[in-house]
Amino acid sequence: MLDVMPTVPTQALIGGEWLNAESGRRFDVRDPATGNVIASVSDCGEVETLAAIAAADAALAAWSAEPASGRARILRRWADQMIERADELAWTLTRENGKPLAEARGEVLYGASYLHWFSEEATRVYGDVIPAPGSDRRIIVTKSPVGVCAAITPWNFPNAMLIRKAAAALAAGCTLVAKPAAETPLSALLAARIGMEAGLPAGVFNVVPGTDAAEIGRVLTSSDIVRKLSFTGSTGVGRKLIAQCAPTVKRLSMELGGNAPFIVFDDADLDAALDGLMASKFRNAGQTCVCANRVYVQDGVIGEFAERLAKRVATLNVGPGDRSGTEIGPLISEAAFAKVERMVSDALARGGRVLTGGAKHPAGELFYQPTVIDGVTADMDVMRDEIFGPVAPVAGFATEAEAIQMANETEYGLAAYVYTRDLGRAWRVGDALAHGMVGINEGVLSSPAAPFGGVKQSGFGREGSRYGLDDYLDVKYMLMGGLSA
Ligand code: NAP
């Protein structure tokens, strides 16, 4: 492992060149564990975003014409070099996001796994020949890249959320303009530099960091050249971007917020359920879109489960991400910290009971104690909204039907988790859950081989798997006639 912050690019990457914002403006990136400034980054706006779109447009013809095997070779090299330099990338990520180094390293490898996956999928963009209504004709289906794409990504997985979009887009033959979150631009810029060193042609992958997200978003969404936007972030911002993309009728992928139910039936393997919940809920200090948000435990085991959960949560090691043994880092910002405090207060005011935690942690300004609250009810904020913090609210239920009804009582539909040893129940409940991804006896479900994505107000489109490539491909139908002798 490294023990110093690596040298990281701090300018925009546009058309293969590292450029300062024309305005000369820069913004500070802070370590959330200490509040210290760790870098000063070019603050891009309209001029740079337009330049990046033009660069992506200029690079499109050659990149999309490159044989898939050629694109695949570059993506594979990018992945291999990310893996070789995983320590450097992980350090950067921990510094700007706060997550423990081991998790940051895991995220980098996870991001690289999408480059590997899509480097292979790139060579399997098959078309189709469909029987035509007349014997003198043939229906032929081909797939072509959508064109110039834009990606807007959040701070909670600053490497993986961007790389899994870039991997699919570039594999399909599209070019990309990316806007990383202002809190965490360094991971994106370092990954981009490694991509350039791995052989990405100029303009294929462009990064415009900046603090005026609305302005960069406006330029990307209003552009006629940009044919698709892939967004990962909150449902509120997603709604705005969907509306902004309407006038130019862009393709969209929306990976939005979640409110995942985690259901434990009486017959579950409680050890496995506890392991699954710890992994699902407390990764990245609870700041993941698929993390268990509402824990529902059947009446027969809720007492034992909540007690054992609280004991395990109380032992979690809280501290800066670069300290050996840390399991829970800081929250990303003062606003995130205040939101968690507010939600816990709301739960307590309405009759919830803290089993462990429930307050600020002495490790620093943005550290919150890992917390378990029982006696929660559906009207509490912790059950209605994404907590995005290390807080597990536990509620009881009596029947399978009740669990399904409670789990689906949300406008979100990203991930859900079910623990049961009854195979019939696993299928029934899995089928009935209105969520895009269901983990059955598993608390971590993301993998490049699987279609990641939500339903309802958690969004649409899929990332990873063969479905993920389709999001960057247009289907064309050609009718070939005049075949009769
Ligand atoms: P956010 O506020 O929506 O921000 C996400 C990205 O959008 C950032 O790059 C942000 O830029 C940018 N942005 C904000 N306002 C914008 C605007 N008006 N126009 C264009 N871009 C804008 O979300 P967040 O708080 O960073 O991330 C957490 C959310 O992401 C949670 O809801 C979580 O569930 C969701 N998420 C979903 C998935 C998934 O796959 N479904 C994965 C991870 C996270 P700035 O940072 O510069 O403001």
Residues whose N, C-alpha, C, O or C-beta is under 5 A from the ligand:
A	BS01	NAP	I152 T153 P154 W155 K179 P180 A181 A182 E183 G210 T211 A213 A214 G217 T232 G233 S234 T235 V237 E255 L256 G257 G258 C289 S458
